[in-house]
Amino acid sequence: MRSLSIAIPLLVLVAAPSFAEDRTLQECTALGYFSGAQDKFMIGLALHILTKKGVLNTAPCNAAREEAYDVGVSFSRSGKIANSAEAAVVKSVAAFSAAVYSAVAKNMEP
């Protein structure tokens, strides 16, 4: 029983991604989505962020971008979310977009 009480917290620590990894994955997802949707402004922002972090061409980032690209194409054409995987991408991209606009607005305050 003692080993189980030690193993569960360790499993949680190993399985839970760090905040930075979540945010980076969100940025990779945003780049793919906005590329598919052909939103040049948001593509530029995501590219800039990922290039500065040095993660643009990593395997996890490429996988997230590729998955989100198709969602960006589909959603920009139909305006409809087809399944829960697409909903997760759209939710992640909405959070990225909100963070961008919040940062821009904050820097414009007098």
RATAPE-V949012 format. One line per field, one symbol per residue. psi: psi as a letter, one per 30 degrees, with the letter a starting at -180 (. if undefined). burial: + if it has 9 or more other C-alpha atoms within 8 Angstrom, else -. A space follows every 50 residues. Layout:
BEGIN
psi=???
burial=???
END
This chain:
BEGIN
psi=eeeefeeeeeeeeefjlleeeeeeeeeeeeeeefeefhjeeeeeeeeeee eefggehleeeeeeeeefeeeeeeefefgkkeaeeeeeeeeeeeeeeeee eeeeeeffk.
burial=---------------------+-++++++++++++++-+--++--++-++ +----+----++-+++++++++++++---------++-++-++--++--- ----------
END
